[in-house]
Amino acid sequence: MQNTIRIIGIDPGLRRTGWGIIETLGNSLRFVASGTVTSDGEMDLASRLCQLHDGLAEVVHSYRPHEAAVEQTFVNKDATATLKLGQARGIAMLVPARAGLRVAEYAPNAVKKAVIGVGHGEKQQIHMMLKVLMPKAEFKGNDAADALAIAICHAHNRQAVTSRLAALAG
């Protein structure tokens, strides 16, 4: 007998960190919630990271997911921006880990491939496929949509990832 698994997908960013919660039972997907945690750009970096931490911790506490997935950071030409994104990604991984969840990581191309069928695509294609896969899905902005796509990617790949993580832990 299968159990429903609740997954949180997290799209890390220092300004806006998107989150999306889905449930999966077998091959079916169900939208639960989505949103964005924001930080105040006028504040210092440590305070902004605290805002992201506290906002994500509240989401995890409220929705009680069983598993988490975070998008991997891509490196761009601006080293400072990449470093700040990496710090926000650290918060995105820390919060679910501190809640006792295993955290899977996915490359942006893997997320796109899982949702739209190819590793390269536009944001509008992701939005369209989210509505096809989960007609009741509601998301405001790209960050929440990307987070839902990350959760879907994990739903499609979770058995293999869960087995690898268990083997590493054991």
C-alpha positions in Angstrom: 0.0 0.0 0.0 1.4 3.4 -1.0 1.4 6.5 1.2 0.9 10.1 0.1 4.3 11.9 0.2 4.3 15.6 0.7 7.2 17.4 -1.0 8.5 20.9 -0.7 10.4 22.3 -3.6 12.6 25.3 -2.9 14.0 27.8 -5.5 16.7 29.7 -3.6 17.4 33.4 -4.0 18.6 36.2 -1.8 15.8 38.6 -2.8 13.1 36.0 -3.3 13.1 32.3 -2.4 10.3 30.4 -4.0 8.6 27.4 -2.3 6.0 25.0 -3.6 4.3 22.1 -1.8 2.9 19.1 -3.7 1.6 15.7 -2.7 2.3 12.6 -4.7 0.6 9.2 -4.5 1.9 6.8 -7.1 2.0 8.7 -10.4 -0.6 11.3 -9.3 0.4 14.9 -8.3 -1.7 17.3 -6.2 -1.0 20.9 -5.6 -1.0 22.0 -2.0 0.4 25.5 -1.8 3.1 27.8 -3.1 4.6 31.2 -2.3 7.7 33.3 -2.0 9.8 34.3 1.0 11.4 37.7 0.6 14.2 39.5 2.2 14.6 43.3 2.7 17.3 44.5 0.3 18.0 47.5 2.6 19.2 45.2 5.4 22.6 43.7 5.9 23.3 40.2 4.5 23.1 38.4 7.8 19.7 39.9 8.6 18.4 39.0 5.1 19.6 35.4 5.5 17.7 35.4 8.9 14.6 36.6 7.1 14.8 33.8 4.6 15.5 31.2 7.3 12.6 32.3 9.4 10.2 32.5 6.5 11.1 29.0 5.2 11.0 27.6 8.7 7.4 28.8 9.1 6.5 27.2 5.8 8.0 23.9 6.7 6.4 24.1 10.2 2.9 24.9 8.7 2.9 22.4 5.9 5.0 19.5 7.4 6.5 18.1 4.2 8.1 14.6 4.2 10.8 15.4 1.7 12.6 18.4 0.3 14.2 19.3 -3.0 16.4 22.3 -3.8 17.7 23.6 -7.1 21.4 23.6 -7.5 23.2 26.9 -8.0 24.5 27.8 -11.4 27.7 29.8 -11.5 27.5 33.1 -13.4 30.1 35.7 -14.2 29.4 37.8 -11.1 31.3 36.1 -8.3 29.7 38.2 -5.6 26.2 37.4 -6.8 27.0 33.7 -7.0 28.4 33.7 -3.5 25.2 35.4 -2.1 23.1 33.0 -4.0 25.1 30.2 -2.5 24.5 31.5 1.0 20.7 31.7 0.3 20.9 28.1 -1.0 22.6 27.1 2.2 19.5 28.4 4.1 17.2 26.6 1.7 19.0 23.3 2.5 19.5 24.0 6.2 15.8 24.7 7.1 14.4 21.3 5.8 17.5 19.4 7.1 17.0 20.9 10.6 13.3 19.7 10.4 14.6 16.2 9.9 13.9 16.0 6.1 16.2 14.5 3.5 17.2 17.1 1.0 17.6 16.2 -2.7 19.4 18.6 -5.1 18.6 19.0 -8.8 20.3 20.9 -11.6 18.1 23.5 -13.4 18.3 21.4 -16.6 17.0 18.3 -14.8 14.1 20.3 -13.4 13.1 21.6 -16.8 13.5 18.1 -18.4 11.2 16.6 -15.7 8.5 19.2 -16.2 8.6 20.2 -19.9 10.5 17.2 -21.4 13.6 19.0 -22.4 16.6 20.5 -20.5 16.2 24.0 -21.9 13.1 26.0 -22.0 11.4 29.2 -21.2 9.6 30.2 -18.0 6.3 30.3 -19.8 6.7 26.7 -20.8 7.1 25.7 -17.2 4.1 27.7 -16.2 2.0 26.1 -18.9 3.1 22.5 -18.0 2.4 23.2 -14.3 -1.2 23.9 -15.2 -1.4 20.8 -17.3 0.1 18.6 -14.6 -1.7 20.2 -11.7 -4.8 22.2 -13.0 -5.5 23.6 -9.5 -2.0 24.9 -9.0 -1.7 28.6 -8.0 1.5 30.4 -8.2 2.5 34.1 -8.2 5.7 34.7 -10.1 8.5 32.7 -11.4 10.1 31.8 -8.1 7.0 29.9 -6.8 6.5 28.3 -10.2 10.1 27.2 -10.3 9.8 25.8 -6.8 6.7 23.7 -7.8 8.7 22.5 -10.8 11.6 21.4 -8.4 9.0 19.5 -6.3 7.7 17.8 -9.4 11.2 16.8 -10.5 11.7 15.3 -7.1 8.4 13.4 -7.3 9.6 11.9 -10.6 13.0 11.0 -9.3 12.5 10.4 -5.6 12.8 6.6 -5.5 16.3 6.7 -7.0 17.4 9.7 -4.9 15.9 8.2 -1.7 17.7 4.9 -2.3 21.1 6.7 -2.9 20.7 8.9 0.2 19.8 5.8 2.3 22.9 4.0 1.0 25.1 7.0 1.9 23.6 7.3 5.4 23.8 3.5 6.0 
